[in-house]
Amino acid sequence: MKDENTGVTRRNFLSTAVTGIVSAGFLGSLTGRAFPQEKKPDDTKSEKTEKVIIHRKLGKTGISMPIVSMGVMNSDNPEVVRASYEIGIRHFDTAAYYQRGRNEEMVGKVIKELGGRDKVVIATKIFHPGIRSETKEADVPKTVERLCEESLKRLQMDYVDILYVHNLKSTGTASDETVMKAMTKLKEKGKAKHIGVTTHTQMHRIINEAVSAGVWDVILTVLNFTLADYTELLTAIENAAAKGVGIIAMKTQAGSQRRTKIDFGDEYSGSTIATAALKWVLHNKNITTAVPGYTTFEHMREDFSVVGDLTLTPDEKKLLSDQKVKVGMGFCRQCELCRVTCPRGVDIPTLMRTHMYAARYTNFLQARAALSEIPAGCGLEACSDCRKCTARCMHSIDIAGNIDELRQIYV
């Protein structure tokens, strides 16, 4: 690991205890409070320590950053963002649509107050104009620029370090000439230092297409230990990195909240699951950094604890080889093979992603946004009078159970 280290950095490690978490349910989303809240106690103490932080370079961008970053999507507590900066996090990943823009506003406000803009890498995302609306091709450049300017205004910044076109699902979107030209123009204007794409679906195909397009600097993709057998994805990541495209990993803890003994008995602690999952991803040298989503100080410290040493403990090795854990995580890889097993043509992959946001993240705003992506007649309404779900997953996802939980929430 020493060959990746850029030196020793002194950080303040906050020994903050959790004193209260307010978990909001579905009704909470109607008031904009759909995320777990955490308060820092008044008697917060700080301790200084030396930690060697592993850094990696992001493809050909020239950016070097710690191997653990912050996915801000589920957090609405600015103090968690502030504490993340203080312990050494230098890359913050947000998006225009997280919390209806409030996520960007929070990140921008904290970074401005810290005076650390030149010390951080800020990434945000906009949707492909043709995915979210009926934007005419001639209007795409103006739409892309407008979306970027709106994000910059919320962030209170003149530029972002990485601007992504978000959540590409189908071939043709990563090589859309009109969008690529519009994004390249923003790069030329200095509004975005680097441009990229993100993908949750058919990841290997989107990555391969993005690399072939020759325009994108960075790709943000799903990767976690439940995908160890997804050889096409691992190969696509390797090929992209070999060609100088920076690769950042998301959903690194299998798209779920921290698991406890309720899920897997006393055999594994929630901390062991979290750190083992992160280390598995970061053992892949093609991954520059991981952006685990966390909302508490405790989980922040768990994630950042791996930043100097990726050596697996005996418990972590055992967990990663335990097939029941991989199945128990219930992570949908969005392969879309289940769609042909549903006679009603339901968009099962998007419903499974909605379930992840609602049931596991308790992020009902993001769940509602995912639901809104589904074409009429292909969502939960198509399941309303279905007595028995016949859809099947070749990777052991409980489709029927997840849809039933969604129906209890939304129908």
C-alpha positions, 0 to 999 in steps of 0.5 A: 500500500505504501506505493499509493501513499502521498504522505502523512496528514494530521487530521482531527478525529471527532470522538462524537457519540450519537445522542439521538436519531430521528427517523422520519417515515413516509409522511416525513417526506411531505415536509422535506424531513425524510432522512435520519437526523443526528445531533452532535452533543455539546461535550464533543471532544476532539483528539489529534492523531497521525494517519497515513492516508492512501491516495489514488489518482483519478485517471488522466484528470491529475486529481489525487484523492483519498480512497474514501470519499463521502456520498452525500445523498442521504445526509441532511446534517451539515455537521456530518459534512463538516466533520467529514472534511475535518477527518480528511474526506476531500471528495463530496458527491452530490446531485441536482436532484438530491433532496430537491436541490437542498443537498447541493445547497448544504454541501456548498454552504459548508464548504464555503464556511470552511473556506476549503473550496480549493482543497476539495473535489466537488462532484454533482450530477444532472440528468440527460435531457432526453431522459427526464423530458421531451427536450428537442435536440436543438434545445439540449445545449441550452438545457445542459448549460441551464442545469449546470448553472442551477447546480452552481448557484445552489453550490455557491461555486463558479465551477465543479470538479466533476459534472456527471450526466446521471443514471444512464440506462440504455446504450446510445446515451453515453455516446449521444453526440449532442449531449457530449458536445454540450458537456464538452462546452461546459468544460471549455468554459471552465464550469466543469473541470472534468465531465463524466457519466454515472450508471446503475443499470447494465453497467458494463455496457454503459462503461464500455460505450462511454470509454469508446466515446472518448469524451468522458473523464470519469465514470461513477459506477455501482460496485460491491462484493455481491457483484464479485461474479459480475465479470463483465463489469469488472472487465469493463472497469479494468479496460476503462482504467487502462485507457485513463478514465477515472473510476469511482465506486458507489453503492459500495455497501450493497445499497443498504443501511448498516446491517446488524445482528438482526440480519445475520445473527451474532456472527458479524457486527455492522461495523465488520460488514461495512469495513469488509465491503469497503475494503473489497471494493478498494482492493481493486486498484482500478477504483480511485475512491469509494463514495459510501453514503452515510448520515451519522458520525459513527458510520463516517468513522467506520468508513474512514477507518479503512483509509490507511490500511486495506488489510482484511481482518479474519472476520472480514475475510470470513464475511466476504466468503459467506454466501448467505451474507451475499444473498442476505444483502438482497442487492439488485444489480439492475441486470433487467433479466427479470423483466421478461418474467413479468407478464405485465411488463412491470419495470421491476429494476426501477421498483427494486431501486425504489425499494432500496431507497425507501426501505433501506435508506429511508430516503423517501424523496429519492424513492419518489424520484425513482418511481417518477422515472417509470412509464405509466402502466409499468409501475406499482399500479400494474401490480395492484390486482396481481394475486401472485407475483410470477417475476423471478430474479436469477440472483436471488432477489425477493421481487415479490416481497419487495414489491409487497412492501412498496405497495404497503407504502405507496398504494 
